[in-house]
């Protein structure tokens, strides 16, 4: 009976290993995007730092975050075989 119960649990999983792997990859992409967006400030509030408007923070980081969300969405919507 215990062996039969284990096979029922493994057959009832909603996602496959690929779905979980893609979800993890998407989550890592989102975290990397937020790390790319951080920084560029100044310790002295009276000094302006142009680095806050760099290509990495304004363009690349949001694209990486959106791509990560897209990968997570794809991983959720991908049908198991």
C-alpha positions as a Markdown table, in Angstrom:
| # | Residue | x | y | z |
|---|---|---|---|---|
| 1 | Unk | 0.0 | 0.0 | 0.0 |
| 2 | Unk | 2.8 | 2.4 | 0.8 |
| 3 | Unk | 4.5 | 1.7 | -2.5 |
| 4 | Unk | 1.2 | 2.4 | -4.4 |
| 5 | Unk | 0.8 | 5.7 | -2.5 |
| 6 | Unk | 4.3 | 6.9 | -3.6 |
| 7 | Unk | 3.5 | 6.3 | -7.3 |
| 8 | Unk | 0.2 | 8.2 | -7.0 |
| 9 | Unk | 2.0 | 11.2 | -5.5 |
| 10 | Unk | 4.7 | 11.3 | -8.2 |
| 11 | Unk | 2.0 | 11.0 | -10.9 |
| 12 | Unk | 0.0 | 13.9 | -9.5 |
| 13 | Unk | 2.7 | 16.6 | -9.8 |
| 14 | Unk | 1.5 | 19.6 | -11.7 |
| 15 | Unk | 4.9 | 20.5 | -13.2 |
| 16 | Unk | 7.8 | 18.6 | -14.6 |
| 17 | Unk | 11.5 | 19.0 | -13.8 |
| 18 | Unk | 11.9 | 21.3 | -16.8 |
| 19 | Unk | 9.2 | 23.6 | -15.5 |
| 20 | Unk | 10.9 | 24.0 | -12.2 |
| 21 | Unk | 14.3 | 24.5 | -13.8 |
| 22 | Unk | 12.9 | 27.3 | -16.1 |
| 23 | Unk | 11.2 | 28.9 | -13.1 |
| 24 | Unk | 14.5 | 28.9 | -11.2 |
| 25 | Unk | 16.3 | 30.4 | -14.2 |
| 26 | Unk | 13.7 | 33.1 | -14.6 |
| 27 | Unk | 13.9 | 34.0 | -10.9 |
| 28 | Unk | 17.7 | 34.2 | -11.1 |
| 29 | Unk | 17.3 | 36.6 | -14.1 |
| 30 | Unk | 15.0 | 38.8 | -12.1 |
| 31 | Unk | 17.4 | 39.0 | -9.2 |
| 32 | Unk | 20.4 | 39.7 | -11.5 |
| 33 | Unk | 18.3 | 42.5 | -13.1 |
| 34 | Unk | 17.7 | 44.1 | -9.8 |
| 35 | Unk | 21.4 | 43.9 | -8.9 |
| 36 | Unk | 22.2 | 45.6 | -12.2 |
| 37 | Unk | 19.8 | 48.3 | -11.4 |
| 38 | Unk | 21.3 | 49.0 | -7.9 |
| 39 | Unk | 24.0 | 51.5 | -7.1 |
| 40 | Unk | 25.0 | 54.8 | -8.8 |
| 41 | Unk | 24.1 | 56.9 | -5.8 |
| 42 | Unk | 26.3 | 59.4 | -3.9 |
| 43 | Unk | 27.2 | 59.5 | -0.3 |
| 44 | Unk | 27.0 | 63.3 | -0.3 |
| 45 | Unk | 23.4 | 64.5 | -1.1 |
| 46 | Unk | 24.8 | 67.8 | -2.5 |
| 47 | Unk | 26.8 | 66.0 | -5.2 |
| 48 | Unk | 25.0 | 64.7 | -8.3 |
| 49 | Unk | 26.4 | 61.5 | -9.9 |
| 50 | Unk | 25.7 | 61.0 | -13.6 |
| 51 | Unk | 26.3 | 57.2 | -13.1 |
| 52 | Unk | 22.6 | 56.9 | -12.0 |
| 53 | Unk | 21.6 | 57.4 | -15.7 |
| 54 | Unk | 23.9 | 54.7 | -17.2 |
| 55 | Unk | 22.8 | 52.3 | -19.9 |
| 56 | Unk | 23.0 | 49.4 | -17.5 |
| 57 | Unk | 20.6 | 50.9 | -14.9 |
| 58 | Unk | 18.1 | 52.6 | -17.3 |
| 59 | Unk | 17.9 | 50.1 | -20.2 |
| 60 | Unk | 19.6 | 46.8 | -19.6 |
| 61 | Unk | 18.4 | 46.0 | -16.1 |
| 62 | Unk | 14.7 | 46.5 | -16.8 |
| 63 | Unk | 15.0 | 44.4 | -20.0 |
| 64 | Unk | 16.7 | 41.6 | -18.0 |
| 65 | Unk | 13.9 | 41.8 | -15.4 |
| 66 | Unk | 11.2 | 41.6 | -18.0 |
| 67 | Unk | 12.9 | 38.7 | -19.7 |
| 68 | Unk | 13.1 | 36.9 | -16.4 |
| 69 | Unk | 9.4 | 37.4 | -15.8 |
| 70 | Unk | 8.8 | 36.2 | -19.3 |
| 71 | Unk | 10.8 | 33.0 | -18.7 |
| 72 | Unk | 8.8 | 32.4 | -15.4 |
| 73 | Unk | 5.5 | 32.9 | -17.3 |
| 74 | Unk | 6.6 | 30.5 | -20.0 |
| 75 | Unk | 7.6 | 27.9 | -17.4 |
| 76 | Unk | 4.2 | 28.2 | -15.7 |
| 77 | Unk | 2.3 | 27.9 | -19.0 |
| 78 | Unk | 4.4 | 25.1 | -20.5 |
| 79 | Unk | 2.3 | 21.9 | -20.6 |
| 80 | Unk | 3.8 | 18.7 | -19.2 |
| 81 | Unk | 4.3 | 15.9 | -21.7 |
